[in-house]
Structure formats: structure tokens, C-alpha cells
Amino acid sequence: MKINSIKAAMILMAITFTVLLSCRQHRAIEVLKLAHVLDISHPVHQGMAFLSEHVESISDGKLRIEIYPGGQLGSEREYVESLQIGSLDMTKVNSAVLENFVPEMAVFSLPYLFRDEEHRWQVLNGSIGKSLLLAGENVWLHGLCFYETGSRSFYLRDTAVRHPDDLEGLKIRVMRSYWSIQTVNALGASATPIAFGELYTALQQGVVDGAENNVPTFYQSRHYEACKFYCLDQHSSPSDILLISTHSWNRLEPQQQQWLQEAIEKSVTYQRGLWAKAVREALADMEKEGLQVIYPEKEPFRQKVEPLYELLRDRGDPLYDVVQKIRAVGRQDSTNTKP
């Protein structure tokens, strides 16, 4: 009986050890859930798919990212709220949506802020970009990176826009973003917020005269079927931002955080290449379909919206300080220039 009791105790200890070892091994594999609203053909989704594959590879499967695309789990706003309470690990969200949670993100909706693409990426990759990514820490949102989404430009049913005067009196669909609305109104048009899913029909029926978006989204939504002109004025650059819940970020071990950051950096480079290719191919295909692409002189547009920046300055809005810092990036100080 005594021997049987010893055997039973040893068996129990072995089982307990096996269970504990299994639990430890299970905890060693971290799985992060990432949800977003994009179609799987979108370059930003493909960038995140690359991220998922790469982080699993460099971590030998110890860190994984499960992606739920196409709005399967809700809207962008719902995803952000889920990150805040820790019920979702990661999401991709547009800065125009995020500005409702992190006011500093509204800077990306301001018109003609960036001189060109090089200036924009200097800002995003520099100290200003890093500061903006971390601006949501106090609301449990940890920014990881910016993905390339280009700039938004106007497209019109029947009007060739080469100068801001050509927008006078036109109804232009915009996102429900304060600065998007102010920009369109400042240019002389009438900003008309409409749900994106209703926009194709609204264009066809003439409910609006036009809208604004980046090239790949304009192409994938087939809005060019209802519009004859695309005015590449690049008036705003609301960014796509990859977020992780601060709850989830703090749960990761330093090595896991390092794996994630390394994979993210590679995915950003990869995704930017995909985006550039998507823009080239979309413009070429749409021009074959009869779309006229217009490359306007941007200075008249910039001058038209300058009162918006004066408004920011006059009311002492903290956003104006960010604007000044962004405008200073890449500009050579004249006092250091040799005559």
C-alpha cells in the first residue's frame, strides 16, 4: 500500500509538471489579434500581411499576428475603443478617425501642409512623427508606425479643376472630419459629408459633383466610372496608423517588442513600394478608361486656405505649434547660408 501511494504521488507530480510545462510553453507563444476595415487587395493590408509573416519568421513562431480584414469585427472607431479597453490588440486606423481620440492627429487633415512627399516622410520618420505616434499613450493607444496612403485629391463628374475658382459652388463629398470640411469650404466648394458606401450612387445621380481621395482608393472603388476628371492637387495627407493597445504592448516582453518593431520597420518599406506601384498602375488604367488627370499649380490652392492657419494661430490652438515645427523640417536656415 505504501509503495502504491508513493507511485501515485510520483505520477501526480509528473502530471502536474507536464501541465505546468505545457502552460509555460503556451504562454511563450504570444498571439496578437489585428483587425481593420480594408479589403485584402489593398496595399496597406498587404503591408500588414507581410508584417504578420515576418514577425512569425524572426520569432520562430513565438510571436504571431492574426489579421481580421474587411471590417469583420466592426468599424475603425469601434476598433480604437476596443484597444482602449484591451479587448483587441491591434488595428490600422486613419488619422482622420483617430483625431477624435488623439487631437494632435488632426494635423494630418490640414490642407497643403507638406511641401511634397519627401517632406512628409521626413516628418513621419523624424522626431515629430515619433512624438505623434506616442501622443495617445494617455488614452491607452500606442502608435507603432505610419503606412503610406499618399495624399487626397479632388475628382469631379463634369468639371476640370485647374484653379480653386473652378471649385466654386460645387458639392464635394468629404469625410466627417472638421478640417476636411473647413478645407473644402475655404476653397469655395460646399463640403458634403456622405458615407463612403453611398458615394458611388451619389456621384452617379449627381447628389454631389465630386469627392476627394487617394488614387488607389479612387480606383478600387471604381468611382472613375462616374467621374471624368481627377485633379491631383494633393490637398491633405491623413495617414494610416498602426496601433497597439497599451495594455497589449505592456504585456509583451522586451524581446517580443523588439521582434515586433523590427518586423514593422521592414513592413513599412515593403508597403511603400506596393503603394507606389498601385498608384502608377491605377493612373495608367484609369487614363485608358478615359479619365483626364490634371496636375494643377498648387500655390493658388495654398493661398486660398492660408486663413485656416491664421485662425489656428489667432486662437492659440496647440496644433499651430505642431504646424510650425512641420513647416520648419528640411528648410535650410538662411542665417547659415553663405552669400
N, C-alpha and C positions, 0 to 999 in steps of 0.2 A: 504493500500500500504506500509505503514511504517512497519507494522507487518510482511508482506511478505518479505520485504527487510531484516529485522532482521533474519527471519527464513532462508532465502537464505544465509546470511552471516555465520550463525551458521553451516549450512550444509556444506558450503565451508570449514570452519575451521575444521570441523570433518573429511572431506575427506582428507584435507591437513595433519592433524595429523596422520591419518591412513596410508597415503603414506609414511610419514617420519618415522613412527614406523616400517613399513614394510621394508624400506630401511635399517634402523639401524639393524633390526633383520637379514636381508640378509647379511649385512657386517659382522655380528657377526659369521657367518659361513664361514670359510676360506677353500677353496679347492685348493690343490696343485696338479699340473699335473706332473707325473713322467714317463719318457719314457726310455726304454732300449732295447737292441738287443737280449736278451736271450729268450729261449723257456720257457714256463710256468712250465715245468718239472724240470728246473734247480734249484739246491738248493739255489742259490743267489736270483732268482726270488721269491722262496717260502719264503725266509727271508724277502724280501720287501713286500710280500703279508701279512705276519704276522705283519709287521710294520704298514701297512695301517689299518688293523683290530684293532690293539691295540691302535693306536693314536685316532681313532674314538671312541673307547670304553672309554678311560680315559678322553677324552674331551667332553663326552656326545654328540658327533656328531658335535661339534663346529669347529673341525679341521679334515679335510678329505684329503686323498691322492688317486687320480685316477691314476691307472697304465696302461700304454700302452706298452705291451711287444712285443717281436719278431721283433723289427725294424720297427714297423708300421709307425713311424714318421720320420725315417731316420737312419743315421749311428751314431756311437759313436762320431765321430768328429763333425758331424752336431749338435748333442745334446749339446755338450760343447759350440759350437758357439751360440746356441740358448739361453743357460743360460747366456752367456755374455751380450747379448742384452736384456735379460728379457722376451723373448717370450716363454720360457719354464721354469718351476720352478725347477724341479729336474731331475737327471739322475744318472745312475750307469755307470761308465766308468772304463776301465782297465788302470792301471798306465802307461802301455807302450804307450797308446794313449795320456794320459794326459801329459806325459813328453814333448810333443810338445807345450804345453801351460804353463806348470809349470816345468822348467828344473830340479828342485830338485827331481821330481818323477822318474827320470832316475835311482836313486839309487836302485830301486827295480828290475831293469833289470840287475844289476851287478851280476856276477856269484859267487856262493858259498859264499855269504856274510854272511848268517846266519848259525850259528853252527848247529842248529836244530829248531824244531817247537817251543819249549819253548822259545828259544832266540828270535825268530821272533816276537812272541806275547808280550814278554817283551818290545821289541822296539815299536811295534804298539800301545800298551796300555800306554806307558810312554810318557815322555816329548818330545822325538824325534818324535813319531807318531803324537802327537798333533800339533807340530810345522809344520810338513809336511802337515797336513790337512789344515792348515791356510796359507800355502805358496802361494796359488792362489788368496788371497784376492785382490791383486792389479790388477788382471785381472777379477774381478767380479765372482770368483769361491770360494765358501765356503764349505770346506770339512766337512762332518758330521761323517763318520766312515769308517772303513775298514771291508769288508766282507771276510770270509775265502774262498780262492781259491787255497789253497795248493801250491805246487811247480811244476814247469815244469820239465819233464824228457824226455829222448830220447826214441823213438820207431822206430824199424827197420823192413824192409821187410824180409831180409835174414841173417842179421849179429847180432851175440850175442856180445854186447858191455859190457865188464867187466873192460876194461882199456882204457884210452884215445887213446892209439895206435890203438885200434880197429876201431876208427872213421876216421883214416887217409884216405883221398881221397874220402870219401863218400859225396854225395849230401844230405844235410839236409835242409828241409823246415823250415824257420823262419818267425816271424812277421817282418814287416818293422820298426824295432827298431834298432838304431845304436848299442847298447850294445848287443843285441841278435845276431846280425851279427858278431860283434867282438868276442863274446864268442865262437861261433861255429868255426870260423876260427882259433882262438887261440888253440882250441882242435885238430886241424889238419883236420877238415872236410871242406867242401865247403858250406857256407851259401847260401841258395837259397830262396829268398822271393817269395811266391806264395799266392794268395788269398785263404783264408780258404775254401771257397766254391768250389774251384777247386782241393783241396788237395786229396780227396778220389780217384779221377780219376788219378791224378799224381802218387799216390802210386801204384795203380793197374797197370799202364802202365810202371812203372819204370822210370818215369821222375825224381823222387827223390828216394833216398834209404831209407829215413826215415824222421821223423819230431820230434817235441817236444811239449808236452802239459801236462796239469794235468790229473790225472786219470779219473775223471768223464767226462770231455770233450772228451778225447780219446775214452771212452766207448760209450757215447751218439752219437758221430759222426760215430761209427762203423768202425773206422779206423783199429781196430784189425782184421777185415776180410781180410785186405791186408798186415798185419804185423804179424810176428811170435814172435818178442821179444820186451819186454818193459824193459828198463834199468832204474831203479828207482834211478837215480843219484841226482835228485832234484837240478839242477844247478841254477835255478833262481826262484824268487817268486814275479812276478808282481801282485800287489794286485788289487782287485776290490774295487773301492772307490765310496761311495755315496756322491753326490754333490748337493748343492742347490745354485741357483743363489743368489749372494749377494743382488741383487735387491729384490728378494722374501724374503730372510732372514730378511732384514731390514724392510720389510713391516709387518712382524709378530710382534704381541705384545709380551712382555716378558713372559706372561703366555703360549702363543702358542708355543714360542720357548722352554719353559720348557717341555711342553707336548711332543713335537717332540723329544727332546733329551732323555727323559725318555723311550719313545717307541723304539727309535733307540737302546739304550743300551740293552733292552730286546731282540730285534730282532737279534742283533749280537750274543748273547748267543745261541738263538734258532737256528740260521743259522749255527753256528759252529757244533752243534750237527748233523744237517742234512748232512753237508758236510762229517763228519767223517763216518757216516752211508753209504753215497753214495760211498765213496772210498772203504770201506770194501766190499760192495756188488758188485761193479764193478770189483774189482780184482778177487773175487771169481768166478763171472760169466765168465770173460774172460779166466781164467785158465781152466775152464771146457770146453771152446771152443778150447783149445789147445795153448793159448798164454803162452809163457815162461816169467815169471817175474824174472828179475835179480837184486840182491841187491849188487852193487859193492862197493869196498872200495873207499871212496871219496877223500882221501888225494892226490893220484896221479892226479886227476882231478883238485883239488885246486892248486896244484903246477904248473900245466900247464898254468893256467890262471893268475897267480900272476903278470906277466908282464903288464897286463892291469891296475892293481892297481898302479904299478910303473910308468906307463905312466900318470895316473891321478896326482900322486904326483909330478912328474918331471915338468909337465906343469902348476902346481899351480892351478889345477881345484878346485873350491869351493866344488865340490862333494866329494873330498877326505877328507875334514874335516868332512862331514856327515858320511863317511865310518868309520873314526877313532872313532867317537862317538858311532856308532852302534857296532863296534867290542869291545868296552870297556864295553858295557852293560852286566851285570851279571858276569863279570870276577872279582874275588877277587884280590885286590891289594896285591901283595906278601909282600910289606913292612909292611902290617898289619897282616900278618900271623905269628903265633907263631912258633918257631922252634921245 
